[in-house]
Each structure stands twice: as structure tokens, then as C-alpha cells.
Amino acid sequence: MKTKSCLQTRCSRRGLGIGILFFMTAMGSVFSSLYAGSAAAGPALSNPAPSTDAAHVSVVDFLPEDFAVDGSVSYRSEIQHALDSAAGRGATIVFPPMIYAVDESGFRLGSNITLSLYGAVFQVADSCKNDGQVFWGENVTDVQILGGEIAGRNDTWPDGVNIRGIYLTGAVQRIRIRDMNIHDLSSNGIGVFASADSMASDIWVTDVVIDNCCNRYGDYLSERVGPEPGSVREDQGSIAFYYVRDFVVRGCRFENSRSDGTHFYKCRQGQIVDNKIYRAKMGGYFLETCQDVIGANNIILENGSRGVTIERGSQRCTLQNNVVAFSGREGLWAPNCTGLIVTGNIFDRNGRKPNGGEKQIWNANITIDDQWHDPTQSPTQDYIIANNILYTTGGQIAAMRIDAAKATGVVVKNNILRRENRKILVEHADEGDVVLSGNDKQAAGE
């Protein structure tokens, strides 16, 4: 049934638009104040906000007189017209708090625009049969997306149909995404994909919840291993960044991913802090060939594969003050890195799945080794593993396992080992350069 207002009462389009603008301006002020308070302890955010005299555009002004608010009618062309009218001039476009029908074609974003989506719900059609996304942009700059909900239907879409929430490609710059709720999609909630020749930069994702998204990916112990047909590795990760530098991911919750909780590939100069990463089917926190990335104060729980993976030539990365618990495999797996610091973390009873054979030993809390098929052919060198607490179980091969055959400059010191397994297992000790010092191996019951 078509109605004219969010309260399902009749009123003029203009009156609704004025009321919505007043409401959204007030809500934006509240969220901005809250956000400013939460950011006080972190780095200052240089928002690409429009100038104070920039126009406000209401989507209401582009909809037909008797528009529906329940998502029963698609206004894709009208909404695209509204976005195009606001782009390029620093305008804020306000979406009324109602349900918007959207399909896999989505909405194209231009540069220099702010989307105020507080209260808006973008419901993706259950009949989608092709890959797509809700919002997408190529080489865009100075974009803010604030608030709103993106609701998918991955329970009805065919396997291999990959639909993202926000999809940005190319040399995107100065992007701010915050206060969003994204759920039930079949690819990333947020995906930023650039290239080695033209990296994306200055990307901030803050206070966002992404739940039950991504393609399905079978664990190595599953009947069907790997991604479902029609999907690719870029569809893994509730949030996926490829070739992104100068980025912040803070205060988010990534939960129930159908593959990896996060995936950062060839990214640089990033902060991944104060997040919660829960119950991904595969890994939780995943850095691949990254440089100068800080992971701090995250809670990483009950992920199906490794809690944290830092691998394939990653350089000068740190993992500090995190809780990593109840992972299917290691709490941390870190092969083939240079300059890795792991300090002040709690690793609690990771490695719940059984080992998979001589070449698949993965149930220690921490494993440092060499990945024989690493495409970067990087060394494993210059690690400090210090001042961590490791809670263990009797079924683990060790609290910590280090294959020293190709490791150099690995220092393991002042860690506290507790519960059933207090072993630090150093394999091929005579072939590598591993120093153990001051690790507390208090026996059980003492």
C-alpha cells in the first residue's frame, strides 16, 4: 500500500522534507558529538566535510507525490538523479528514515558529497541473480556515508551471487564511512579495491557493524574446501581493503562472516584498533603483504580458522593489547614477515581443531614458521614476541611453536604460560636464530 509519510499518515511532500531535514540535522549533530568524544583518545580525524554554506538536498524532492515508504516500490532512477544533483559541489543529501528498495545495480556515487542516511534502510531484493552492490563509486574523492542500514537476503540468493554493501574501486581518496549497520550480504559489507600503481588513500571506517556477510568459504576440514563456485577471493572479508594506504578501521563490530572477518591485502600505514571480530567461519584478523599496520585493542573471538594471520612478506607490523581467544586454529600465525612485534596480548585456548597431518600443524596458540608456498618468498626475521599471556589446553601441540629452520632474529621473552601445556616448542633449533628469555612456565597447580 502506498502512503505519503513515514508515520503512514498523509502530509505534503514539502512538509515531510522540511521535517526530515530538521530531524536529520539534529541526529547528525548528536552522532557527530558522540563520535568526537570517542575519537578523543585516537588520532584527529580530518573530515572531508562540505563547507558550511553547502546546500542540503532532500531525496524527498525527487520522489513522486505519493511515494511509498515501505520499500514496495523502487525509486532507483529518482534516487540516482538526486545523488547526481548533489555530487561535485559539497552538498549533503538527506535520505528520509524509510525503507528503500534496491537491486544489484545499486546507486553510483560521485565525488565531493555527503550522504546522511540515519534511519534509512536499504533493502536489497530477494530476487537478485547477478553480482552487484548497493553503493558504488570509481575514483571518487571526498565522500562521507553516515548512518543507515543495508539489509541483504543471502538466504535467498543463489550460490555464487556476490553482492556488496559499499564497493569503491580505483584511486579513491578521503572517504569516511561511519555509524552504519550492514548485514546478510553475500560479499563484503565494505570493499575498497585499488591497485599497486594507484593506491586508495585516507580511508576511515568507524563505528560500523557488519554481520553475516561475505561469500561462503569451506574450511580445510570441510567437505567442500575453498570458495563457492562463482566467488573469488575479493569476496572474502566483512571488510576488505586492497592496495589502501593511510587508513583507519576503528570501533567496528565484524560478526558471523561466512568467510574471513577482515582481509587487508597489500595495504600500508594503517590502524586497525578497538574493533570486535567474532565468529567468522574462516580467519578473524588477516594481513597479507602489508606494511606499517598497527593492530591494537581488538577483541577477536571464536573465529573458525586462525584468530590472527600476518603473512606473505608483511613488514613492520605490530599486534598489541588484543584478546585472541577460542580460534579454530592458531591464535596467531605469522610466517614470512620482517619486523613483527607481538606484545601485551592475551591468547586464550586457541587451536580447537585437530591438526591435519605432518604439514598441517596448527593448534598452538602462536605459530612462527616459514610458509613453503609463499609467493613473495620473504624471510621470517626480526620478531619480538614479548609480555603476552597464553592460556593453553592439553590437546595443543605447544603453547607456542617456532620452526627455526629459516627464522632469524626471533626473540621470545617474558611471556606467561598457563594451564595444561606450558611448552615453547622450537623445531630445528640448531638451524635458526631464536632466543628464549624469561618466559614463565609455572607448572600446573603451583
C-alpha positions in Angstrom: 0.0 0.0 0.0 1.4 3.4 -0.9 1.5 6.2 1.6 2.9 9.6 1.9 4.8 9.7 5.2 6.9 7.5 7.5 4.1 7.6 10.0 1.7 6.3 7.4 -0.4 9.5 7.6 -1.0 11.9 4.8 1.1 15.1 4.6 2.6 17.2 1.9 5.9 16.2 0.3 7.4 19.6 1.1 6.3 19.4 4.8 7.8 15.9 5.1 11.0 17.1 3.6 11.4 20.0 6.0 10.6 17.8 8.9 13.1 15.2 7.8 15.8 17.8 7.2 15.3 19.2 10.7 15.3 15.6 12.2 18.4 14.6 10.3 20.3 17.7 11.1 19.6 17.2 14.8 20.6 13.5 14.6 23.8 14.3 12.7 24.8 16.8 15.4 24.2 14.1 18.1 26.2 11.5 16.3 29.0 14.0 15.5 29.2 14.9 19.2 29.4 11.3 20.2 31.9 10.5 17.6 34.1 13.4 18.5 34.1 12.2 22.1 35.1 8.6 21.1 37.8 9.9 18.9 39.5 12.0 21.6 41.8 9.2 22.6 42.9 8.5 19.0 44.3 10.4 16.1 42.4 13.5 15.0 40.1 12.9 12.1 40.4 15.3 9.2 36.9 15.0 7.7 36.3 15.9 4.1 33.2 17.7 5.2 31.4 20.2 2.9 31.7 23.9 3.5 29.2 25.4 6.0 27.3 27.1 3.1 27.0 23.9 1.1 23.5 23.0 0.0 21.3 20.3 1.6 19.4 18.2 -0.8 16.5 16.0 0.3 15.7 12.9 -1.6 12.0 13.6 -1.0 12.2 16.4 -3.5 12.9 13.9 -6.2 10.3 11.3 -5.4 6.8 11.2 -6.8 4.0 12.9 -4.9 2.5 9.7 -3.5 5.8 7.8 -2.7 5.8 4.6 -0.7 7.8 4.4 2.5 7.7 0.6 2.9 10.1 -0.5 0.2 7.3 -1.8 -2.0 8.3 0.5 -4.9 11.8 1.1 -6.4 12.8 4.7 -6.9 16.2 3.9 -8.3 16.2 6.4 -11.2 14.8 9.2 -8.9 17.4 8.5 -6.2 20.2 8.3 -8.8 19.1 11.7 -10.1 19.2 13.1 -6.5 22.7 11.7 -6.0 23.9 13.2 -9.3 22.5 16.6 -8.4 24.3 16.7 -5.1 27.7 15.3 -6.3 30.6 17.5 -7.1 29.5 20.6 -5.0 29.9 19.5 -1.4 26.2 19.0 -0.8 24.7 16.9 1.9 22.0 14.6 0.6 19.5 13.6 3.2 17.6 10.3 2.9 14.3 10.2 4.9 14.0 7.4 7.5 12.1 4.9 5.5 12.7 1.6 3.5 14.3 1.9 0.1 14.0 -1.0 -2.4 17.3 -1.6 -4.2 18.6 -4.4 -6.5 22.1 -5.4 -7.5 22.6 -2.4 -9.8 22.8 -0.1 -6.8 23.5 3.6 -6.7 26.5 5.3 -8.3 28.3 7.8 -6.1 30.1 10.9 -7.3 32.8 12.9 -5.6 32.5 15.6 -3.0 29.3 14.5 -1.4 27.9 13.6 2.0 25.1 11.0 2.4 23.1 11.4 5.6 21.3 8.0 6.0 20.3 8.0 9.6 17.1 6.0 9.9 17.2 4.9 6.2 17.0 1.2 5.4 18.2 -0.1 2.0 16.5 -3.4 1.5 18.2 -5.5 -1.3 15.7 -7.5 -3.4 15.5 -11.2 -2.6 15.3 -12.0 -6.4 18.9 -10.8 -7.2 20.6 -13.2 -9.6 23.8 -11.2 -10.6 26.8 -9.8 -8.8 26.3 -6.2 -7.6 26.3 -3.7 -4.7 24.1 -1.1 -3.0 26.5 1.9 -3.3 29.5 2.0 -5.7 32.0 4.6 -6.9 35.1 4.6 -9.1 38.0 7.0 -8.4 35.7 9.1 -6.2 37.1 11.6 -3.6 35.8 13.4 -0.6 32.8 11.2 0.2 31.1 10.7 3.5 28.5 8.0 4.2 26.9 8.5 7.6 24.4 6.2 9.2 21.8 3.9 7.7 21.2 0.2 7.3 21.9 -2.1 4.4 19.8 -5.3 4.6 20.6 -8.2 2.3 18.9 -11.6 1.6 21.8 -14.0 1.3 19.4 -16.7 2.4 17.5 -16.5 -0.9 20.2 -15.6 -3.4 21.8 -18.4 -5.4 25.3 -19.6 -4.5 27.9 -17.5 -6.4 25.8 -14.3 -6.5 28.1 -11.8 -4.8 26.5 -8.6 -3.6 28.4 -6.0 -1.5 27.2 -3.1 0.6 29.7 -0.4 -0.4 32.1 -1.0 -3.3 34.8 1.5 -4.1 37.4 1.0 -6.8 40.3 2.9 -8.2 42.3 5.7 -6.6 39.6 6.7 -4.1 40.6 9.3 -1.6 39.3 10.9 1.6 36.5 8.6 2.3 34.6 8.5 5.6 32.1 5.7 6.5 30.5 5.6 9.9 27.5 4.6 12.0 26.3 2.0 9.5 24.6 -1.4 10.1 25.2 -3.8 7.2 24.0 -7.4 7.3 23.1 -10.5 5.3 25.0 -9.8 2.1 26.9 -12.4 0.0 30.2 -10.4 -0.4 31.9 -7.7 1.6 29.9 -5.2 3.7 32.6 -2.7 2.7 35.1 -3.3 -0.1 37.8 -0.9 -1.3 39.8 -2.2 -4.2 42.6 -0.1 -5.8 45.9 -1.1 -7.5 49.6 -1.1 -7.0 50.0 1.8 -9.5 47.3 3.9 -8.0 46.5 3.2 -4.3 43.4 4.3 -2.5 44.3 6.6 0.4 42.9 8.3 3.5 40.0 5.8 4.1 38.3 5.8 7.5 35.7 3.3 8.6 34.4 3.8 12.1 31.6 2.6 14.4 30.2 0.3 11.7 28.5 -3.1 12.3 28.8 -5.8 9.6 27.0 -9.1 10.3 26.6 -12.3 8.4 28.1 -11.1 5.1 30.6 -12.5 2.6 30.7 -15.5 0.3 30.8 -19.0 1.7 34.3 -20.5 2.1 34.8 -24.0 3.1 37.5 -24.6 5.8 40.3 -27.1 5.1 38.4 -29.6 7.2 35.1 -29.1 5.4 33.6 -31.4 2.8 33.8 -28.6 0.2 37.1 -26.7 0.6 37.5 -23.1 -0.7 35.1 -20.5 -2.1 31.7 -21.4 -3.6 31.6 -21.5 -7.4 31.3 -18.0 -8.9 33.0 -16.3 -6.0 36.6 -15.0 -5.8 39.0 -14.1 -3.0 37.9 -10.5 -3.2 34.5 -11.6 -1.9 36.1 -12.7 1.4 36.1 -10.4 4.4 33.3 -8.4 6.1 35.6 -5.5 5.3 38.2 -5.9 2.5 40.9 -3.4 1.6 43.2 -4.0 -1.4 46.0 -1.5 -2.0 44.9 1.0 0.6 47.2 3.3 2.5 46.7 5.8 5.3 43.6 4.1 6.6 41.7 3.7 9.9 39.3 0.9 10.9 38.1 1.7 14.4 35.3 0.9 16.8 33.6 -1.6 14.5 32.0 -5.0 15.0 32.5 -7.7 12.4 30.5 -10.7 13.2 29.4 -14.1 11.7 31.3 -13.6 8.4 30.7 -16.6 6.1 34.4 -16.4 5.2 37.0 -14.1 6.8 36.2 -11.4 9.3 38.6 -9.0 7.7 41.1 -9.0 4.8 43.8 -6.4 4.2 45.9 -7.0 1.1 49.0 -5.0 0.2 47.9 -2.2 2.4 50.1 0.4 4.1 50.2 2.8 7.0 47.0 1.6 8.7 45.4 1.4 12.1 43.0 -1.4 12.9 42.0 -0.6 16.5 39.3 -1.0 19.1 37.2 -3.5 17.0 35.4 -6.7 17.8 35.8 -9.6 15.3 33.6 -12.5 16.2 32.7 -15.9 14.8 33.9 -15.7 11.3 33.8 -19.1 9.5 37.4 -18.6 8.5 40.0 -16.2 9.9 39.4 -13.1 12.0 42.1 -10.6 11.5 44.0 -11.0 8.3 47.0 -9.1 7.0 48.6 -10.2 3.7 51.7 -8.4 2.3 51.0 -5.3 4.4 53.4 -2.7 5.7 53.3 -0.4 8.8 50.0 -1.6 10.1 49.0 -1.4 13.8 46.5 -3.8 15.2 45.6 -2.8 18.8 42.9 -3.2 21.4 40.8 -5.6 19.3 38.7 -8.4 20.7 39.0 -11.4 18.4 36.8 -14.3 19.5 35.6 -17.7 18.2 36.7 -17.5 14.6 36.7 -20.8 12.8 40.2 -20.7 11.4 43.1 -18.5 12.7 42.3 -15.6 15.0 45.1 -13.5 13.5 47.1 -14.1 10.4 50.0 -11.8 9.4 51.9 -13.3 6.4 53.4 -13.2 3.0 56.1 -10.5 3.4 54.3 -8.2 5.7 56.8 -5.7 7.2 56.9 -3.5 10.3 53.6 -4.6 11.7 52.5 -4.7 15.3 49.9 -6.7 17.3 49.4 -5.1 20.7 47.0 -5.4 23.6 44.5 -7.7 21.9 42.4 -10.5 23.2 42.5 -13.5 20.8 40.5 -16.5 22.1 38.9 -19.8 21.0 40.1 -19.8 17.4 39.7 -23.0 15.4 43.4 -22.9 14.6 46.2 -20.7 16.0 45.5 -17.5 17.8 48.4 -16.1 15.7 50.0 -17.5 12.6 52.9 -15.3 11.4 55.1 -16.7 8.7 57.5 -14.8 6.3 57.3 -11.4 7.9 60.0 -8.9 8.7 60.0 -6.6 11.7 57.0 -8.0 13.6 56.2 -7.0 17.2 53.6 -9.0 19.2 53.3 -7.6 22.8 50.8 -7.3 25.6 48.2 -9.7 24.1 46.1 -12.4 25.7 45.9 -15.7 23.7 43.3 -18.0 25.3 42.8 -21.7 24.3 43.1 -21.3 20.5 43.7 -24.3 18.3 40.4 -26.0 18.9 40.5 -28.0 15.6 42.7 -31.1 15.3 46.0 -30.9 13.4 45.7 -32.0 9.8 48.8 -34.1 9.3 52.6 -33.6 9.4 52.4 -30.4 7.2 49.3 -29.0 8.8 50.1 -28.4 12.5 48.0 -25.5 13.6 46.8 -25.9 17.1 49.3 -23.9 19.1 48.3 -20.5 20.4 51.1 -19.0 18.4 53.0 -20.4 15.4 56.0 -18.8 13.8 57.3 -20.7 10.8 58.0 -20.5 7.1 55.2 -20.9 4.5 56.7 -23.1 1.9 54.4 -21.8 -0.9 54.7 -18.1 0.0 54.6 -16.3 -3.4 56.7 -13.4 -2.0 59.5 -15.7 -0.9 60.1 -13.5 2.1 62.2 -14.4 5.1 60.9 -14.9 8.6 63.1 -12.5 10.6 63.3 -9.8 13.3 60.3 -10.8 15.6 59.7 -9.8 19.2 57.1 -11.9 20.9 57.0 -10.5 24.4 54.9 -9.9 27.5 51.9 -11.9 26.3 49.7 -14.3 28.4 49.0 -17.7 26.8 46.3 -19.9 28.3 46.5 -23.4 26.9 44.8 -26.8 26.7 46.3 -30.3 26.9 45.4 -31.1 23.3 47.6 -28.4 21.9 51.0 -29.3 20.4 52.5 -26.4 22.4 51.7 -23.0 23.8 53.9 -21.6 21.1 55.6 -23.4 18.2 58.6 -22.0 16.3 60.1 -23.6 13.3 63.6 -22.1 13.4 64.9 -23.7 10.2 64.6 -20.4 8.3 63.9 -18.0 11.1 66.5 -15.3 12.1 66.4 -12.7 14.8 63.4 -14.1 16.7 63.2 -13.1 20.3 60.6 -14.7 22.7 60.7 -13.2 26.2 58.8 -12.6 29.3 55.6 -14.4 28.2 53.4 -16.0 30.8 52.3 -19.6 30.0 49.3 -21.1 31.9 47.1 -24.2 32.2 47.8 -27.6 30.8 50.5 -27.0 28.1 53.5 -24.8 29.0 55.8 -25.8 26.2 57.5 -23.5 23.8 58.4 -25.9 21.0 61.4 -24.8 18.9 61.9 -27.1 16.0 65.3 -27.2 14.1 66.8 -25.1 16.9 70.3 -25.6 15.7 69.5 -24.2 12.2 68.0 -20.8 13.1 68.4 -17.8 15.4 65.8 -18.0 18.1 66.3 -16.5 21.6 64.1 -17.6 24.6 64.4 -15.5 27.7 62.4 -15.0 30.9 59.3 -16.9 29.8 57.2 -18.0 32.9 56.4 -21.7 32.6 54.8 -22.1 36.0 53.7 -25.7 36.4 50.0 -26.5 36.7 48.8 -26.4 40.3 51.6 -24.3 41.6 
